Amino acid sequence: MYARLVAGFALLVAVPVAASARPVVVELFTSQGCSSCPPADAYLSDLSRGRQDVLPLAFHVTWWDGLGWKDPYSLEAATRRQAAYSSRFGSSSYTPEMVVDGRKSFVGWDRHAGEKAILAAQTSDANPVSVKGMRSGNTLSITLGAGNGQGQILLIGYDREHVTAVGRGENTGRALKESNIVRSIEPIGEWNGASMTLSHRVPSGDLAAVLVQAPDGSILGATRVDYGAH
């Protein structure tokens, strides 16, 4: 657990990218039971405001739930996802942990490391797959383009923002404002390099995103689902 903040690096660095570029996926593994997590939650919230070049997602893990406060947004799937990253990176799980594009892990409140990892992802030579998603009623239509590689297609439902009054644990008495809280994550297919289209029911959560993740954990494609008028 990280209990101290590093001074500085408080300002975000907006990085210009081409309009056609996919968003860089920024995953934060966090918990309302962790006193070191609110600064990381604040960074993710800042990333969620006005930046189309990133797709920030907050995965609330469960392993703090028995230590005084049960996080109402914690998911076993989030805990398993963090454990899978830990295995790939050869490290142990901790909160807050941030993972950029499935490739780089660091302490979640380190904004300097975050902006550096985002820029590295934007300028990498990876061969991404184009992904588009559209909602019609209670159904999502998801289209993937052709490309090199293969990966699992993940559908993620998330809420835009919540404020929670914490009554116990390390954050007792605090009102935590958190953004892009993941409510569901579900594998819905496999991409093997060919273009494809699939349909799926709308997931739990206010909004949805689609990720394509390679066997080594790296993100090959990502998009916010266009909900339009429904």
C-alpha positions as CSV (number, residue, x, y, z in Angstrom):
1,M,0.0,0.0,0.0
2,Y,1.2,3.5,-0.9
3,A,0.5,6.0,1.9
4,R,2.4,9.0,0.8
5,L,2.0,11.4,-2.2
6,V,4.8,12.6,-4.3
7,A,4.7,16.4,-4.7
8,G,4.4,17.9,-8.1
9,F,3.4,16.6,-11.5
10,A,-0.1,17.9,-10.7
11,L,-0.9,19.3,-14.1
12,L,-2.2,17.2,-16.9
13,V,-0.3,17.3,-20.2
14,A,-2.7,17.3,-23.1
15,V,-1.2,15.3,-26.0
16,P,-2.4,16.1,-29.5
17,V,-3.3,13.0,-31.5
18,A,-4.9,12.3,-34.9
19,A,-8.7,12.3,-34.9
20,S,-8.7,8.7,-36.2
21,A,-6.4,7.4,-33.5
22,R,-8.0,5.0,-31.0
23,P,-8.1,6.0,-27.3
24,V,-5.3,4.7,-25.1
25,V,-6.9,2.5,-22.4
26,V,-6.0,3.6,-18.8
27,E,-7.1,1.1,-16.2
28,L,-7.1,2.0,-12.5
29,F,-7.3,-0.7,-9.9
30,T,-8.7,1.0,-6.8
31,S,-10.8,0.6,-3.7
32,Q,-12.9,2.8,-1.4
33,G,-11.3,1.0,1.5
34,C,-7.8,2.2,0.6
35,S,-6.6,5.6,2.0
36,S,-4.0,5.9,-0.8
37,C,-6.5,5.6,-3.6
38,P,-8.4,8.9,-3.6
39,P,-5.5,10.8,-5.3
40,A,-5.4,8.1,-8.0
41,D,-9.2,8.3,-8.4
42,A,-8.8,12.1,-8.8
43,Y,-6.2,11.6,-11.6
44,L,-8.6,9.1,-13.4
45,S,-11.4,11.6,-13.0
46,D,-9.3,14.4,-14.6
47,L,-8.5,12.0,-17.5
48,S,-12.2,11.4,-18.0
49,R,-12.9,15.1,-18.5
50,G,-12.5,16.4,-22.0
51,R,-9.8,14.0,-23.2
52,Q,-10.9,11.8,-26.1
53,D,-7.4,10.5,-26.6
54,V,-7.7,8.2,-23.5
55,L,-10.3,5.7,-22.3
56,P,-10.1,5.8,-18.4
57,L,-11.7,2.9,-16.5
58,A,-11.8,2.4,-12.8
59,F,-11.8,-1.3,-11.7
60,H,-12.8,-1.5,-8.0
61,V,-11.1,-4.6,-6.5
62,T,-12.6,-6.8,-3.7
63,W,-9.6,-7.6,-1.5
64,W,-10.1,-4.5,0.7
65,D,-13.8,-5.4,1.3
66,G,-13.1,-7.3,4.5
67,L,-11.0,-4.6,6.1
68,G,-13.6,-2.2,7.5
69,W,-15.5,-1.0,4.4
70,K,-17.2,-2.9,1.6
71,D,-16.8,-1.0,-1.6
72,P,-20.3,-1.0,-3.3
73,Y,-18.7,-1.1,-6.7
74,S,-16.1,-3.8,-6.1
75,L,-16.2,-6.7,-8.6
76,E,-14.6,-10.1,-8.4
77,A,-13.9,-9.7,-12.1
78,A,-11.8,-6.6,-11.4
79,T,-9.8,-8.5,-8.8
80,R,-9.2,-11.3,-11.3
81,R,-8.2,-8.9,-14.0
82,Q,-5.6,-7.2,-11.7
83,A,-4.2,-10.6,-10.7
84,A,-3.8,-11.5,-14.4
85,Y,-1.8,-8.3,-15.0
86,S,0.3,-9.0,-11.9
87,S,1.1,-12.5,-13.3
88,R,2.1,-11.0,-16.6
89,F,4.2,-8.2,-15.1
90,G,5.8,-10.6,-12.5
91,S,4.7,-8.4,-9.6
92,S,2.3,-8.6,-6.7
93,S,-1.1,-6.8,-6.7
94,Y,-1.4,-3.4,-4.9
95,T,-3.7,-0.4,-4.8
96,P,-3.8,2.0,-6.4
97,E,-2.4,0.5,-9.5
98,M,-2.7,2.0,-13.0
99,V,-2.1,0.0,-16.2
100,V,-1.8,1.7,-19.6
101,D,-2.8,-0.2,-22.7
102,G,-2.1,-3.5,-20.9
103,R,1.6,-2.8,-21.2
104,K,2.8,-0.5,-18.4
105,S,2.0,-0.6,-14.7
106,F,2.8,2.1,-12.0
107,V,1.4,3.6,-8.9
108,G,-2.0,5.1,-9.8
109,W,-1.5,8.6,-8.4
110,D,1.8,9.2,-10.3
111,R,0.6,11.6,-13.0
112,H,4.1,12.0,-14.5
113,A,4.3,8.2,-15.1
114,G,0.8,8.3,-16.4
115,E,1.4,10.9,-19.0
116,K,4.7,9.3,-20.0
117,A,3.0,5.9,-20.5
118,I,0.1,7.4,-22.4
119,L,2.5,9.2,-24.8
120,A,4.5,6.0,-25.3
121,A,1.3,4.1,-26.2
122,Q,0.2,6.8,-28.7
123,T,3.6,6.7,-30.4
124,S,4.1,3.0,-30.4
125,D,4.4,0.9,-33.6
126,A,1.6,-1.5,-32.5
127,N,-0.8,-2.6,-35.3
128,P,-4.2,-1.7,-33.8
129,V,-7.5,-3.1,-34.9
130,S,-10.3,-0.5,-35.6
131,V,-13.3,-1.0,-33.4
132,K,-16.7,0.7,-33.6
133,G,-19.8,0.3,-31.4
134,M,-23.3,1.6,-31.7
135,R,-26.3,1.2,-29.5
136,S,-29.8,0.6,-30.9
137,G,-32.4,0.0,-28.3
138,N,-31.2,-2.7,-26.0
139,T,-28.6,-4.1,-28.5
140,L,-25.1,-3.1,-29.3
141,S,-23.7,-3.5,-32.8
142,I,-19.9,-3.9,-32.7
143,T,-17.7,-3.9,-35.8
144,L,-14.0,-4.8,-35.9
145,G,-11.7,-4.2,-38.9
146,A,-9.0,-6.5,-40.3
147,G,-5.5,-6.4,-39.0
148,N,-2.6,-8.4,-37.7
149,G,-2.8,-10.5,-34.5
150,Q,-5.6,-11.9,-32.4
151,G,-7.3,-11.1,-29.2
152,Q,-10.3,-11.4,-26.9
153,I,-13.2,-9.0,-27.3
154,L,-14.3,-7.5,-24.0
155,L,-17.5,-5.6,-23.4
156,I,-17.3,-3.2,-20.4
157,G,-20.2,-1.3,-18.8
158,Y,-19.4,1.6,-16.6
159,D,-21.0,4.5,-14.8
160,R,-19.9,8.1,-15.5
161,E,-19.7,9.2,-11.9
162,H,-20.7,8.5,-8.3
163,V,-20.2,10.2,-4.9
164,T,-20.0,7.8,-1.9
165,A,-20.1,8.7,1.7
166,V,-17.7,6.3,3.4
167,G,-18.8,5.2,6.9
168,R,-16.0,2.9,8.0
169,G,-12.4,1.9,7.1
170,E,-9.4,4.0,6.1
171,N,-11.6,6.6,4.4
172,T,-14.1,7.1,7.2
173,G,-16.0,10.4,6.9
174,R,-14.9,11.1,3.4
175,A,-17.2,11.7,0.4
176,L,-15.4,10.0,-2.5
177,K,-16.1,11.3,-6.0
178,E,-15.2,8.7,-8.6
179,S,-15.5,8.5,-12.3
180,N,-15.9,5.8,-15.0
181,I,-16.6,3.1,-12.5
182,V,-16.7,-0.3,-14.2
183,R,-19.9,-2.2,-13.4
184,S,-19.4,-5.2,-15.7
185,I,-16.8,-6.8,-17.9
186,E,-17.6,-9.7,-20.2
187,P,-15.8,-11.6,-22.9
188,I,-18.0,-11.6,-26.0
189,G,-15.9,-13.1,-28.7
190,E,-12.5,-13.7,-30.3
191,W,-10.9,-11.6,-33.0
192,N,-8.5,-13.5,-35.3
193,G,-7.4,-10.8,-37.7
194,A,-10.4,-10.8,-40.0
195,S,-13.1,-8.1,-40.1
196,M,-16.2,-9.0,-38.2
197,T,-19.5,-7.7,-36.8
198,L,-21.3,-9.0,-33.8
199,S,-24.3,-8.0,-31.7
200,H,-24.7,-8.1,-27.9
201,R,-27.1,-6.9,-25.3
202,V,-26.4,-3.6,-23.5
203,P,-24.3,-4.2,-20.4
204,S,-24.8,-3.0,-16.9
205,G,-23.7,0.6,-16.4
206,D,-24.5,4.0,-17.9
207,L,-22.1,3.7,-20.8
208,A,-20.1,1.0,-22.6
209,A,-16.7,0.4,-24.1
210,V,-15.2,-2.4,-26.2
211,L,-11.6,-3.6,-25.9
212,V,-9.6,-6.1,-27.9
213,Q,-6.9,-7.6,-25.7
214,A,-4.0,-9.8,-27.0
215,P,-3.0,-13.0,-25.2
216,D,0.0,-11.1,-23.7
217,G,-2.4,-8.5,-22.2
218,S,-1.7,-5.7,-24.5
219,I,-4.6,-3.7,-25.9
220,L,-5.0,-4.0,-29.7
221,G,-8.1,-1.9,-30.1
222,A,-10.6,0.1,-28.1
223,T,-13.6,2.3,-28.5
224,R,-16.4,4.0,-26.5
225,V,-19.8,2.7,-27.7
226,D,-21.9,5.4,-29.3
227,Y,-25.1,5.4,-27.4
228,G,-26.7,8.2,-29.5
229,A,-30.4,8.6,-28.8
230,H,-32.1,5.6,-27.3
